[in-house]
Amino acid sequence: MTLLITVFAAVIATLCWYKNEDDSLKLGILCFMYWGASLMWLVDAVFEYIDLRDEYFNPAPKDMLNDAFLGVSVVALALVIWIVALLIKDPNGKVRRTLKKQSAKA
């Protein structure tokens, strides 16, 4: 489940990055995080398959639920990191302009 969730997130982020004409949203950062997580889960799945063989394809419902929560958590954490990086880089200068307006009012 973790592999599927992160691959879907990586594909969606990559499509959004490809459609975005300019790099104002810094979607490349998000793509790299999701594809990196997908690669990590793929390696994990290969080694788990080598260890479990046929049992790998019959996980317990509890294990599937735990994997789904972990996958959603990874996607959410990557989104938070991307938003923080976007706010720090401030490619359009919106945060800077807002802070200047606030300091001018004070």
C-alpha positions in Angstrom: 0.0 0.0 0.0 2.8 2.4 0.8 4.3 1.8 -2.6 1.0 2.4 -4.4 0.1 5.5 -2.5 3.5 7.1 -3.1 3.6 6.1 -6.8 0.2 7.7 -7.4 1.3 10.8 -5.6 4.5 10.9 -7.6 2.6 10.5 -10.9 0.2 13.3 -10.0 3.0 15.6 -8.9 4.9 14.9 -12.1 1.9 15.6 -14.3 1.3 18.9 -12.5 5.0 19.8 -12.9 4.9 18.9 -16.6 1.7 21.0 -17.1 3.1 24.0 -15.2 4.8 26.4 -17.7 6.9 28.2 -15.3 8.6 26.8 -12.2 6.9 29.2 -9.8 5.4 26.5 -7.6 8.7 24.6 -7.3 6.9 21.3 -8.1 10.3 19.6 -8.9 11.0 19.4 -5.2 7.7 17.6 -4.6 8.4 15.2 -7.5 11.8 14.3 -6.2 10.5 13.6 -2.8 7.7 11.4 -4.1 9.8 9.5 -6.6 12.5 9.0 -3.9 9.9 7.6 -1.5 8.5 5.4 -4.3 12.0 4.1 -5.0 12.5 3.4 -1.3 9.3 1.5 -1.0 10.1 -0.5 -4.2 13.4 -1.7 -2.8 11.6 -2.5 0.5 8.9 -4.5 -1.4 11.6 -6.5 -3.3 13.4 -7.4 -0.2 10.2 -8.3 1.6 9.2 -10.5 -1.3 12.5 -12.3 -1.2 12.0 -12.9 2.5 8.3 -13.9 2.5 7.7 -15.3 -1.0 4.0 -16.3 -1.4 3.0 -14.8 1.9 3.9 -11.4 0.5 0.7 -11.4 -1.6 -1.6 -12.3 1.3 -1.1 -9.6 3.9 -3.3 -9.3 7.0 -5.9 -6.6 7.0 -4.2 -5.0 10.0 -0.9 -4.8 8.1 -2.6 -3.3 5.0 -4.2 -0.6 7.2 -0.9 0.2 8.8 0.8 0.5 5.4 -2.0 2.7 4.2 -1.6 5.1 7.2 2.2 5.1 6.6 1.8 5.9 2.9 -0.7 8.7 3.6 1.7 10.1 6.3 4.6 10.1 3.9 2.6 12.0 1.3 1.4 14.5 3.9 4.9 15.0 5.3 6.3 15.6 1.8 3.5 18.2 1.2 4.4 20.0 4.4 8.1 20.0 3.5 7.2 21.3 0.0 5.0 24.1 1.4 7.7 25.2 3.8 10.3 25.2 1.0 7.9 27.2 -1.1 7.4 29.8 1.6 11.1 30.1 2.2 12.1 30.5 -1.4 9.0 32.7 -2.1 9.4 32.6 -5.9 6.7 35.2 -6.6 7.6 37.5 -3.7 4.2 37.3 -2.2 5.3 36.6 1.3 7.9 39.4 1.1 5.3 41.9 -0.1 2.8 40.8 2.6 5.5 41.3 5.3 6.4 44.7 3.9 2.7 45.8 4.0 2.4 44.5 7.6 5.5 46.4 8.7 4.4 49.6 6.9 1.0 49.5 8.8 2.7 49.1 12.2 
